[in-house]
Amino acid sequence: MKPVNIRAYSTLVQVIILLCVVIALLWFNKTFVVDFFQLTQVGHLGAFLNGLIILLFLIGLARILSMMFSYRHEQSVLNKFLARVRDKVANPTYKLPADALIVRRYNAVQLLAQQGSETDQAALAGVSAAEQASRFTLVRFVNNILILSGVFGTVVSLSVALIGAAGLLDSPENLEKMGAIIGGMSTALSTTITAIVCYVFYSYFHLRLQDTRVRVLSNLEEATTLYIMPNFRSSEGNILHDVSLLTQELRKAAESIGLIQDRFLSAGERLQLAVDDMQRHMVRMVNSGDELRLIRQALREGFRLGESHNSNVVHASSARKDR
């Protein structure tokens, strides 16, 4: 998430520092300021025109600060919502402001899911962006009118100077008309400078406000994509998602079955080899038994073990009978 809370406080500090610097400069140069805005009709006109420009600047600045802290509040609510979602709370919008962006986005997605409609995040993002753009009416108005107010003050002051010049032509001995000419020209210069300086600072804070709005909206869309949309998919989306998961599981099962089959085949091959070895050993054992019988037969025939044994048995039986 992009940081927003710090920017609101930093902007407020910058505005306070700017106002303090301007007030300090005016205070230390108050003699020059009083001389610049002479206490004449033209001097009052200059003070009025410059005051109007400064008033517009302060109104726009106050609106910028209020919107900054409004976005800070939106980000704070968004952080609470995300913390509840991560904790798997049943209702993450409980006791959150109903007019917060994240709460309205959550309710909108939930309503679309209950109706069985496909959630179009791009349309929801467009609605949120248009709604936030409508809050910039006063800020944009001041931004557009600030330079024009300086031009207006310049035109009015030059008009007063021209009127004084016309009066001076009618009565060359009237020195008050000369003062009106000089005062009008100085007022035209002062309004131009005031408008330019105010516009420079106002444009800076205006850009910071736009940056903050973009950050808040991007955080809102990120939260919608990562934490809201997965919980409220449409039925069609659920089916496609489940089919995709089932396909992946079947592919994994098929791969596992293939591995098991390969293992069984290798085990069968090893078992066949073992059976073949046993058969060879048995054949060898049978052959060894035949060879042993042949050896015994050869020994009997060679040493006549069979005849001597039979004669001994006959003599022993006849001796028992004589007794």
The 8 nearest C-alpha neighbors of each residue, nearest first, counted from 0:
[[1, 218, 2, 221, 217, 214, 222, 215],
 [0, 2, 214, 3, 218, 215, 217, 211],
 [3, 1, 4, 0, 5, 6, 214, 74],
 [2, 4, 6, 5, 71, 211, 1, 74],
 [5, 3, 71, 6, 7, 2, 8, 74],
 [4, 6, 8, 7, 3, 9, 2, 71],
 [5, 7, 9, 3, 8, 4, 10, 211],
 [8, 6, 10, 67, 9, 5, 4, 68],
 [7, 9, 11, 10, 5, 6, 12, 4],
 [8, 10, 6, 12, 11, 7, 5, 13],
 [11, 9, 13, 7, 12, 8, 6, 14],
 [12, 10, 8, 14, 13, 9, 15, 7],
 [11, 13, 9, 15, 10, 14, 16, 8],
 [12, 14, 10, 16, 11, 15, 17, 9],
 [15, 13, 17, 11, 16, 12, 18, 10],
 [14, 16, 12, 18, 17, 13, 19, 11],
 [15, 17, 13, 19, 14, 18, 20, 12],
 [18, 16, 14, 20, 15, 19, 13, 21],
 [19, 17, 21, 15, 20, 16, 22, 14],
 [18, 20, 16, 22, 17, 21, 23, 15],
 [19, 21, 23, 17, 18, 22, 16, 24],
 [22, 20, 18, 24, 23, 19, 25, 17],
 [23, 21, 25, 19, 24, 20, 26, 18],
 [22, 24, 26, 20, 21, 25, 19, 27],
 [25, 23, 21, 27, 26, 22, 28, 20],
 [26, 24, 28, 22, 29, 23, 27, 21],
 [25, 27, 23, 29, 24, 28, 22, 21],
 [26, 28, 24, 25, 29, 23, 30, 22],
 [29, 27, 25, 26, 31, 30, 24, 32],
 [28, 30, 32, 26, 31, 25, 27, 33],
 [31, 29, 33, 32, 28, 34, 27, 35],
 [30, 32, 34, 29, 28, 33, 35, 36],
 [33, 31, 29, 35, 34, 30, 36, 28],
 [32, 34, 30, 36, 35, 31, 29, 37],
 [35, 33, 31, 37, 32, 36, 30, 38],
 [34, 36, 32, 33, 37, 31, 185, 42],
 [37, 35, 42, 33, 34, 32, 46, 45],
 [38, 36, 42, 34, 39, 35, 33, 43],
 [37, 39, 42, 43, 36, 40, 41, 33],
 [40, 38, 42, 41, 37, 43, 36, 44],
 [39, 41, 43, 42, 44, 38, 179, 37],
 [40, 42, 44, 39, 43, 182, 45, 183],
 [43, 41, 37, 36, 39, 45, 38, 44],
 [42, 44, 46, 40, 45, 41, 47, 39],
 [43, 45, 41, 47, 42, 46, 48, 40],
 [46, 44, 186, 42, 48, 47, 43, 49],
 [45, 47, 43, 49, 44, 48, 50, 42],
 [46, 48, 44, 50, 45, 49, 43, 51],
 [49, 47, 51, 45, 50, 46, 152, 44],
 [50, 48, 52, 46, 51, 190, 47, 45],
 [49, 51, 47, 53, 48, 52, 46, 54],
 [52, 50, 54, 48, 49, 53, 47, 55],
 [51, 53, 49, 55, 50, 54, 56, 148],
 [52, 54, 56, 50, 55, 51, 57, 49],
 [55, 53, 51, 57, 56, 52, 50, 58],
 [56, 54, 58, 52, 53, 57, 59, 51],
 [55, 57, 53, 59, 54, 58, 60, 52],
 [56, 58, 60, 54, 59, 55, 61, 53],
 [59, 57, 55, 61, 60, 56, 54, 62],
 [60, 58, 62, 56, 57, 61, 138, 141],
 [59, 61, 57, 63, 62, 58, 56, 64],
 [62, 60, 64, 58, 63, 59, 57, 65],
 [61, 63, 59, 65, 60, 64, 66, 58],
 [64, 62, 60, 66, 61, 65, 67, 59],
 [63, 65, 67, 61, 66, 62, 60, 68],
 [64, 66, 62, 68, 67, 63, 69, 61],
 [67, 65, 69, 63, 64, 68, 70, 62],
 [68, 66, 64, 70, 7, 69, 65, 63],
 [67, 69, 71, 65, 70, 66, 7, 72],
 [68, 70, 66, 72, 71, 67, 65, 73],
 [71, 69, 73, 67, 72, 68, 66, 74],
 [70, 72, 68, 4, 74, 69, 73, 3],
 [71, 73, 75, 69, 70, 74, 68, 76],
 [74, 72, 70, 76, 71, 75, 77, 99],
 [73, 75, 77, 71, 72, 76, 78, 70],
 [74, 76, 72, 78, 77, 73, 71, 79],
 [77, 75, 79, 73, 74, 78, 80, 72],
 [78, 76, 74, 80, 75, 79, 101, 73],
 [77, 79, 75, 81, 80, 76, 74, 82],
 [80, 78, 82, 76, 77, 81, 83, 75],
 [79, 81, 77, 83, 78, 82, 91, 76],
 [82, 80, 84, 78, 83, 79, 85, 77],
 [81, 83, 79, 85, 80, 84, 78, 86],
 [84, 82, 86, 80, 91, 81, 85, 88],
 [83, 85, 87, 81, 86, 82, 88, 91],
 [84, 86, 82, 87, 83, 81, 88, 226],
 [85, 87, 83, 84, 88, 82, 81, 91],
 [88, 86, 84, 85, 83, 89, 91, 90],
 [87, 89, 83, 90, 86, 91, 84, 85],
 [88, 90, 91, 87, 84, 83, 93, 92],
 [89, 91, 92, 88, 93, 83, 84, 87],
 [90, 92, 83, 93, 88, 80, 84, 89],
 [93, 91, 95, 90, 102, 94, 80, 105],
 [92, 94, 95, 91, 90, 96, 80, 89],
 [95, 93, 92, 96, 97, 91, 90, 102],
 [94, 96, 92, 93, 97, 76, 102, 99],
 [97, 95, 98, 99, 94, 102, 76, 92],
 [96, 98, 99, 102, 95, 103, 94, 92],
 [99, 97, 96, 100, 103, 102, 101, 95],
 [100, 98, 102, 96, 97, 101, 73, 103],
 [101, 99, 103, 102, 104, 98, 73, 219],
 [100, 102, 104, 103, 99, 77, 105, 219],
 [103, 101, 105, 99, 104, 100, 97, 92],
 [102, 104, 106, 100, 105, 101, 107, 99],
 [103, 105, 101, 107, 102, 106, 100, 108],
 [104, 106, 102, 108, 103, 107, 101, 109],
 [105, 107, 109, 103, 104, 108, 110, 102],
 [108, 106, 104, 110, 109, 105, 103, 111],
 [109, 107, 111, 105, 110, 106, 112, 104],
 [108, 110, 106, 112, 107, 111, 105, 113],
 [111, 109, 113, 107, 112, 108, 106, 114],
 [112, 110, 114, 108, 116, 113, 109, 115],
 [111, 113, 115, 109, 114, 110, 231, 233],
 [114, 112, 110, 115, 111, 109, 116, 231],
 [115, 113, 111, 112, 116, 110, 109, 117],
 [114, 116, 112, 113, 233, 111, 117, 234],
 [117, 115, 111, 114, 112, 118, 233, 113],
 [116, 118, 233, 119, 115, 111, 112, 232],
 [119, 117, 120, 116, 111, 108, 112, 233],
 [120, 118, 121, 122, 117, 123, 124, 108],
 [119, 121, 123, 122, 118, 124, 223, 220],
 [120, 122, 124, 123, 119, 125, 126, 118],
 [123, 121, 125, 124, 120, 119, 126, 118],
 [122, 124, 120, 126, 125, 121, 127, 119],
 [123, 125, 121, 127, 122, 126, 120, 128],
 [124, 126, 122, 128, 123, 127, 129, 121],
 [125, 127, 123, 129, 124, 128, 130, 122],
 [126, 128, 130, 124, 125, 129, 131, 123],
 [127, 129, 125, 131, 130, 126, 132, 124],
 [130, 128, 132, 126, 131, 127, 125, 133],
 [129, 131, 127, 133, 132, 128, 126, 134],
 [130, 132, 128, 134, 133, 129, 127, 135],
 [131, 133, 129, 134, 135, 130, 128, 136],
 [134, 132, 130, 131, 135, 136, 129, 128],
 [133, 135, 131, 132, 136, 130, 137, 138],
 [134, 136, 138, 133, 132, 137, 139, 131],
 [137, 135, 139, 138, 134, 133, 140, 132],
 [138, 136, 140, 139, 135, 141, 59, 62],
 [137, 139, 135, 141, 140, 136, 59, 142],
 [140, 138, 142, 136, 141, 137, 135, 143],
 [141, 139, 137, 143, 142, 138, 144, 136],
 [142, 140, 144, 138, 143, 139, 145, 59],
 [141, 143, 139, 140, 145, 144, 138, 202],
 [144, 142, 140, 141, 145, 139, 146, 147],
 [143, 145, 147, 141, 146, 142, 148, 140],
 [146, 144, 148, 147, 142, 141, 143, 194],
 [147, 145, 149, 148, 194, 144, 150, 195],
 [148, 146, 150, 144, 149, 145, 151, 143],
 [147, 149, 151, 145, 146, 150, 144, 152],
 [150, 148, 194, 191, 152, 146, 190, 147],
 [149, 151, 147, 153, 148, 152, 154, 146],
 [150, 152, 148, 154, 149, 153, 147, 155],
 [153, 151, 149, 155, 150, 154, 190, 48],
 [152, 154, 187, 150, 156, 151, 155, 157],
 [153, 155, 151, 157, 152, 156, 158, 150],
 [156, 154, 158, 152, 157, 153, 151, 159],
 [157, 155, 183, 187, 159, 153, 158, 154],
 [158, 156, 160, 154, 159, 155, 183, 184],
 [157, 159, 155, 161, 156, 160, 154, 162],
 [158, 160, 162, 156, 157, 161, 183, 163],
 [159, 161, 180, 183, 157, 163, 158, 162],
 [162, 160, 164, 158, 163, 159, 157, 165],
 [161, 163, 159, 165, 164, 160, 158, 166],
 [162, 164, 176, 160, 166, 180, 161, 179],
 [163, 165, 161, 167, 162, 166, 180, 160],
 [166, 164, 162, 168, 167, 163, 161, 169],
 [167, 165, 163, 169, 168, 164, 176, 170],
 [168, 166, 164, 171, 170, 169, 165, 176],
 [167, 169, 165, 166, 170, 171, 164, 163],
 [168, 170, 166, 167, 171, 165, 164, 173],
 [171, 169, 167, 172, 168, 173, 166, 176],
 [170, 172, 167, 173, 168, 169, 174, 166],
 [171, 173, 170, 174, 167, 175, 169, 176],
 [174, 172, 171, 175, 170, 176, 167, 177],
 [175, 173, 177, 176, 172, 178, 171, 167],
 [176, 174, 178, 177, 173, 179, 163, 167],
 [175, 177, 163, 179, 174, 178, 167, 173],
 [176, 178, 174, 180, 175, 179, 181, 163],
 [179, 177, 175, 181, 176, 180, 182, 174],
 [178, 180, 176, 182, 177, 163, 181, 183],
 [179, 181, 160, 177, 183, 163, 178, 182],
 [180, 182, 178, 184, 183, 179, 185, 177],
 [183, 181, 179, 185, 184, 180, 41, 178],
 [184, 182, 156, 160, 186, 180, 185, 181],
 [183, 185, 187, 181, 186, 182, 157, 180],
 [186, 184, 188, 182, 187, 183, 189, 181],
 [185, 187, 45, 189, 183, 188, 184, 156],
 [188, 186, 153, 156, 184, 185, 190, 189],
 [187, 189, 185, 191, 186, 190, 192, 184],
 [188, 190, 186, 192, 191, 187, 193, 185],
 [191, 189, 193, 149, 187, 192, 49, 188],
 [190, 192, 149, 194, 188, 189, 193, 195],
 [191, 193, 189, 195, 190, 194, 196, 188],
 [194, 192, 190, 196, 191, 195, 189, 197],
 [193, 195, 149, 197, 191, 192, 196, 146],
 [194, 196, 198, 192, 197, 193, 191, 199],
 [197, 195, 199, 193, 198, 194, 192, 200],
 [198, 196, 194, 200, 199, 195, 201, 193],
 [197, 199, 201, 195, 196, 200, 202, 194],
 [200, 198, 196, 202, 197, 201, 195, 203],
 [201, 199, 203, 197, 202, 198, 204, 196],
 [200, 202, 198, 204, 203, 199, 197, 205],
 [203, 201, 205, 199, 200, 204, 198, 206],
 [202, 204, 200, 206, 201, 205, 207, 199],
 [205, 203, 207, 201, 206, 202, 208, 200],
 [206, 204, 202, 208, 203, 207, 201, 209],
 [205, 207, 209, 203, 208, 204, 202, 210],
 [208, 206, 204, 210, 205, 209, 211, 203],
 [207, 209, 211, 205, 206, 210, 204, 212],
 [210, 208, 212, 206, 211, 207, 213, 205],
 [209, 211, 207, 213, 208, 212, 206, 214],
 [212, 210, 208, 214, 209, 213, 207, 215],
 [211, 213, 209, 215, 214, 210, 216, 208],
 [214, 212, 210, 216, 211, 215, 217, 209],
 [213, 215, 211, 217, 212, 216, 1, 218],
 [216, 214, 218, 212, 217, 213, 219, 211],
 [215, 217, 219, 213, 218, 214, 212, 220],
 [216, 218, 214, 220, 219, 215, 213, 221],
 [219, 217, 221, 215, 216, 220, 0, 214],
 [218, 220, 216, 222, 217, 221, 215, 223],
 [221, 219, 223, 217, 222, 218, 224, 216],
 [220, 222, 218, 224, 223, 219, 225, 217],
 [223, 221, 219, 225, 220, 226, 224, 218],
 [224, 222, 227, 220, 221, 226, 225, 228],
 [223, 225, 221, 222, 228, 226, 220, 227],
 [224, 226, 222, 223, 221, 227, 228, 229],
 [225, 227, 222, 223, 224, 228, 229, 84],
 [228, 226, 223, 230, 229, 224, 225, 105],
 [227, 229, 231, 230, 224, 223, 226, 232],
 [230, 228, 231, 227, 232, 226, 225, 224],
 [231, 229, 228, 227, 232, 226, 109, 112],
 [232, 230, 228, 229, 112, 109, 233, 227],
 [233, 231, 236, 229, 237, 230, 228, 112],
 [232, 234, 236, 235, 117, 112, 115, 237],
 [235, 233, 237, 236, 238, 232, 115, 112],
 [236, 234, 238, 237, 233, 239, 232, 117],
 [235, 237, 233, 239, 234, 238, 232, 240],
 [236, 238, 234, 240, 235, 239, 241, 233],
 [239, 237, 241, 235, 240, 236, 242, 234],
 [240, 238, 242, 236, 241, 237, 243, 235],
 [239, 241, 237, 243, 238, 242, 236, 244],
 [242, 240, 244, 238, 243, 239, 237, 245],
 [243, 241, 245, 239, 244, 240, 238, 246],
 [242, 244, 240, 246, 241, 245, 239, 247],
 [243, 245, 241, 247, 246, 242, 248, 240],
 [246, 244, 242, 248, 247, 243, 241, 249],
 [247, 245, 249, 243, 244, 248, 242, 250],
 [246, 248, 250, 244, 245, 249, 251, 243],
 [249, 247, 245, 251, 250, 246, 252, 244],
 [250, 248, 252, 246, 251, 247, 253, 245],
 [249, 251, 247, 253, 248, 252, 246, 254],
 [250, 252, 248, 254, 249, 253, 255, 247],
 [253, 251, 249, 255, 254, 250, 248, 256],
 [254, 252, 256, 250, 255, 251, 249, 257],
 [253, 255, 257, 251, 252, 256, 250, 258],
 [254, 256, 252, 258, 253, 257, 251, 259],
 [257, 255, 259, 253, 258, 254, 260, 252],
 [258, 256, 260, 254, 255, 259, 253, 261],
 [257, 259, 255, 261, 256, 260, 262, 254],
 [260, 258, 262, 256, 261, 257, 263, 255],
 [261, 259, 263, 257, 262, 258, 256, 264],
 [260, 262, 264, 258, 259, 263, 265, 257],
 [261, 263, 259, 265, 260, 264, 266, 258],
 [264, 262, 266, 260, 265, 261, 267, 259],
 [265, 263, 267, 261, 266, 262, 260, 268],
 [264, 266, 268, 262, 267, 263, 261, 269],
 [265, 267, 263, 269, 264, 268, 262, 270],
 [268, 266, 270, 264, 269, 265, 263, 271],
 [267, 269, 265, 271, 270, 266, 264, 272],
 [268, 270, 266, 272, 267, 271, 273, 265],
 [271, 269, 267, 273, 272, 268, 266, 274],
 [272, 270, 274, 268, 273, 269, 267, 275],
 [271, 273, 269, 275, 270, 274, 276, 268],
 [272, 274, 270, 276, 271, 275, 269, 277],
 [275, 273, 277, 271, 276, 272, 278, 270],
 [274, 276, 272, 278, 277, 273, 271, 279],
 [275, 277, 273, 279, 274, 278, 272, 280],
 [276, 278, 280, 274, 279, 275, 281, 273],
 [279, 277, 281, 275, 280, 276, 282, 274],
 [278, 280, 282, 276, 277, 281, 283, 275],
 [281, 279, 283, 277, 278, 282, 284, 276],
 [280, 282, 284, 278, 283, 279, 277, 285],
 [283, 281, 285, 279, 284, 280, 286, 278],
 [282, 284, 280, 286, 281, 285, 287, 279],
 [283, 285, 287, 281, 282, 286, 280, 288],
 [286, 284, 288, 282, 287, 283, 281, 289],
 [285, 287, 283, 289, 284, 288, 282, 290],
 [286, 288, 284, 290, 285, 289, 283, 291],
 [289, 287, 291, 285, 290, 286, 284, 292],
 [290, 288, 292, 286, 291, 287, 293, 285],
 [289, 291, 293, 287, 288, 292, 294, 286],
 [290, 292, 288, 294, 289, 293, 295, 287],
 [293, 291, 295, 289, 294, 290, 296, 288],
 [292, 294, 290, 296, 291, 295, 297, 289],
 [293, 295, 291, 297, 292, 296, 298, 290],
 [296, 294, 298, 292, 297, 293, 299, 291],
 [297, 295, 293, 299, 298, 294, 292, 300],
 [296, 298, 294, 300, 295, 299, 301, 293],
 [299, 297, 301, 295, 296, 300, 302, 294],
 [300, 298, 304, 296, 303, 302, 301, 297],
 [299, 301, 303, 297, 298, 302, 296, 304],
 [300, 302, 298, 299, 303, 297, 304, 296],
 [301, 303, 304, 299, 300, 298, 305, 297],
 [304, 302, 300, 299, 305, 301, 306, 307],
 [303, 305, 299, 302, 307, 306, 308, 300],
 [304, 306, 308, 303, 307, 299, 309, 300],
 [307, 305, 309, 308, 303, 304, 310, 311],
 [308, 306, 310, 309, 304, 305, 311, 303],
 [307, 309, 311, 306, 305, 310, 304, 312],
 [308, 310, 306, 312, 307, 311, 313, 305],
 [311, 309, 313, 307, 312, 308, 306, 314],
 [312, 310, 308, 314, 309, 313, 307, 315],
 [311, 313, 309, 315, 310, 314, 308, 316],
 [314, 312, 310, 316, 315, 311, 317, 309],
 [315, 313, 317, 311, 316, 312, 318, 310],
 [314, 316, 312, 318, 313, 317, 311, 319],
 [315, 317, 313, 319, 314, 318, 312, 320],
 [318, 316, 320, 314, 319, 315, 313, 321],
 [319, 317, 321, 315, 320, 316, 314, 322],
 [318, 320, 316, 317, 322, 321, 315, 314],
 [319, 321, 317, 318, 322, 316, 315, 314],
 [322, 320, 318, 319, 317, 316, 315, 314],
 [321, 319, 320, 318, 317, 316, 315, 314]]
